[in-house]
Amino acid sequence: MQTTFSPEQLRDPLVARSNRILRSCVHCGFCTATCPTYQVLGDELDSPRGRIYLIKDMLESGRPADEKTVRHIDRCLSCLACMTTCPSGVHYMHLVDHAREHIEKTYRRPLPDRALRWLLARILPYPGRFRLALAGAKLARPFRALMPGRLRAMVDLAPAKIAGPGPLDRPQTIPAQGARLRRVALMTGCAQKALDPEINAATVRLLTRHGCEVVIAKGMGCCGALTHHMGKAAESHASAAANVRAWAAELDGEGLDAVVINTSGCGTTVKDYGHMFAGDPLEADARRVAALARDISELMEEIGLQDPAAPALRVTYHSACSLQHGQQVKEAPKLLLKAAGFQVKEPRDPHLCCGSAGTYNLMQPEIAGELKARKLATLAETAPQVIAAGNIGCMMQLGQGAGVPVVHTAQLLDWATGGPVPASLAAAGLDRRHAAE
């Protein structure tokens, strides 16, 4: 793709990077075949190729974002299926991130949109605030039919049981069981702590059982993804910088063998920290952290499961977009579940998004609802007893309508290697006495 940025424009590192990305695009359109929003809406401007043209025009002209461009960029899930498909290696993720930052700086959204984004940025990255918001949403549920779509989507997010602060919310070091083979930092996340803290508890049990000393570093918090995808660069970089400093302190102290992440949306962002801090004084530490970042499935594949003894349940694996496309981790979770003893299935069109996509199901509930219905239909075709996923957003999205327990891959691996049965499986009667029918 030809570009016409001026020499003055190209002195901006963000523009120079976007110029390189744009010039790598050859207009082939392969990305349209795997773009969920294009499949739902059928509009070229709601495909990666169409959005690339809109972004190019906006950035080259140096003009403020307009309503049309904002509408189509907002509809992008950032599922990154286009990057997996692209034969030319177009780094769409960095391009759309730049576009969102430009939109945030130059476009004044309607008041309801501004208010929602402000609210989400002030609540979701903070577990204490999020718990209070979930409690309020739970109380408002009887009135959901009277609410507009976005507010109704927020109310639907609230789980039946809201967990309070847990023992893993504070900085600490949890010793390995037996000889220490690795020392790892665990990212405990933000929204996940409020929505399902048992995921972190299962991850710690799994890691310590396999010889890992687990560090929950002082000063660690939200990865920054939630605000990053809203174009709020200053807020997202502040969150990311706090994590970089927290983990760099551990690296410079007793050292770390890995930074373990069990929320794949966070993992995609942490692995990009080196890029986010390019040219910043924190760049060197950010690159050290990013190089050590591992999804829990990646690390467990390296370690190997000790004496797994899972029941032969039919487990359908849902591959989160941020894991399969953002991190290119596709086989490790399935191989681990099979090695544990589960009967692993995969749905048709596994590359397509479920519609969660961070805050997407709150900001674009109609499109997210259609993608959810399509994903649930393909999952149901496999007749699962359990659905496994590696991202809390996907779990919450699919849990409303799946008809079977939706649990984290780490919870199943913990159970298979000596941990407790996940609560949702026990409630469904799927304990060790039950095998696949």
LINMOQUI-V364491 format. One record per helix or strand of 2 or more residues. SS is the DSSP state (h for helix, s for strand). FROM is the first residue (numbers start at 1). TO is the last residue. If there is no record, write none. Layout:
BEGIN
ss:from:to
SS:FROM:TO
SS:FROM:TO
END
This chain:
BEGIN
ss:from:to
h:7:10
h:13:24
h:30:34
h:36:41
h:44:46
h:48:61
h:67:74
h:81:85
h:92:106
h:111:123
h:127:146
h:149:157
h:167:169
s:172:174
s:182:187
h:191:195
h:198:209
s:212:216
h:225:228
h:233:252
s:258:261
h:264:270
h:273:276
h:283:292
s:293:295
h:296:303
s:314:317
h:321:324
h:332:340
s:343:346
h:360:363
h:365:380
s:386:389
h:392:399
s:405:408
h:409:416
h:423:427
END
